[in-house]
Amino acid sequence: MSQISLSGIHKSFGSTEVLKGVSLDIEAGEFVTLVGPSGCGKSTLLRILAGLDSADTGDVRIQAQSVTQTRAADRNLAMVFQSYALYPHLSVAENMMTPLKMRELGWAGRLPIVGPLVARRACRDIHARVEAVAETLKITPLLARKPGQLSGGQRQRVALGRAMVRDPVAFLMDEPLSNLDAALRVHMRAELSELHRRLNATFVYVTHDQAEALTMSDRMAVMMQGEILQVGPPDEIYHNPASLAVARFIGSPAINVLPGEKLADGRVVLLGQRLFNVQSGQPRALFIGLRPEHLHLAAEGRFEGMISHRENLGSDLFLHLTLKEMDNPVVIRAHPDQARNVARGHNVRFDLDPAKVLFFEADGQRVTLDGARQLEVAQ
Amino acid sequence: MTEAVADTKALALRFSTKTALTHAVLILGALIVLLPFYTMLSLSLKAPAEIMQQTGGFIGTQAPFRDDYCIKLGKEVADCMVNPIAYNYSTAFEKAPLLRYLLNGVVVTVSIFFIQVVVALPCAYALAKLRFWGREFVFTLVLFCLLIPVHAIALPLYIMLAKVGLTNTYAALIIPWTISVFGIFLMRQFFMTVPDDLIDAARMDGMSEYAIIWRVMLPTAIPALMAFGIFSVVAHWNDYFWPRIVITGNRDLFTPPLGLREFKGDADGDNFGPMMATACIIVTPLIVCFLLAQRRFIEGITLSGMK
């Protein structure tokens, strides 16, 4: 039985349908990422799971119990917000204690001065747990400070700490890294993965950054326009996208999409060049997806383009090529050594790795062409 | 470097007609506002003769004068010579139980403010952060209520209080003010600026809606509450109209402004010196409060004006 199960979630704000019957099962201990462009409904889905919004129809189950009617406070989930949402008037330690205090102490124990006297043991226990978590997150020196005195990265840790002090069914994270600077974001990615491994807890992570989704998750769900288009491990999503929309969204730089064609005799043609033969049949137009790393510069290459832009990342060099057959440039990854001699304005030839070619129908659905691999002919 | 400094200095010293005009208008306004205070303070320092003849400048000559009341009690003239300041201020405390009035004032204003907060915060929270059917309508009603002058509803209020037998009690002084529409409005405007994430985080932490109000919203709203507190305390401390209506007989319930009446309209004429001394004593707590909380007060006014 899965830990968390969302089924048939519909949600509309006014006349806008934000979620169109979304279903998703999350196993215990899994790191699942909901990824999609802004406004695709991923945050709303997370808020419905958290109990902060209610679905119009559909069912939310946590550990086989329907919690559709349960308040957020009683669902035993912990959430980390994009803005961290720390209580500005409380110190870091008090911020982290709050969830424990609210759940484990009676009203008397929560009183400011009397509380620790009334519920001495519970308070001591809470202090100990907060300190243990602070130790793990390396924020012990910050415990006495107010959130206003912390940097973005430190606040982020405190927000994580506040979620970690208790033992929730799952951690929900709503773009927790998007307010950090680039270097820190990359660092925190690794740290969050590490944290997930250590806690062995269920993580549901929302992001619009496909890189975060690819690097951290066990499984990712690509959402667009209120629907989950594909769920699977990052590798699967990247190499085997179910539709053109997913292929376009995942991967940076984005996949190149070129118009192709399957002819009646089984030849698959791209820009006038035969890629390979498949079984003959109905002729049809295809979109051909090629990731930049599956294209390479080759002196004898079958395609030619003019370099319109160079993007140097140090380890890789991406060249934007303008083809005379196409309006959009084709992006191709080149090794820096290989591309040292080419400059903007040069014409270069390139070729592709036929095994990596992805085919899509005109409506964006992925297709495999029967026998494409078997009938492949040497170039 | 030096040139730059010289430049700024020159800029600061340069005569600007616009600035000068602004200041002239402000000074004039300040004078109009301050003049009564000046008179009040001056009269509280002077002897009756100097007050009547309008002599003696600001503080008077401070020459001892003969206290006629003392003579009436049959004492020697030499024993009845008093210093004007001492006479005015001691009479203020002796002739009327001014300390009692001040205490009443504190009890009433503090109770009013406390209950106003207890009522206004949940209302403001609901109007700002909860989604429910008819919320905008309720808020419109709140805005509408801001337009109702106190005097328009004074009579019905009085009759209601009289019917339940509450006139001449603290309750009569406090109850009509416990629901402050202005407070609800001000706090609602402030709560609109509190991020939703903070409230959601509190919900995830296991807080009930009431816990959110008292544990999260109240502490974040301290600046706005201070501003509202100053408005509320000033208004009810200085209120003459309402206590005058509901406190008819029992002098023990007089608030400080009512205390001023003790010096008014006696058979032997008005006694302005002690009266102004009383007025000075009454406004002092407010002025001290204002000076202490000046920055907050200005913040509060801009807060209510800007948003």
Interface residues (C-beta under 8 A of the other chain):
Chain A: R47 A50 G51 L52 R71 A72 A73 D74 L77 A78 M79 F81 Q82 S83 Y84 A85 L86 Y87 P88 H89 L90 T98 P99 M102 R103 R162
Chain B: P195 D197 L198 D200 A201 A202 R203 M204 D205 G206 M207 S208 A211 R215 V216 P219 T220 I222
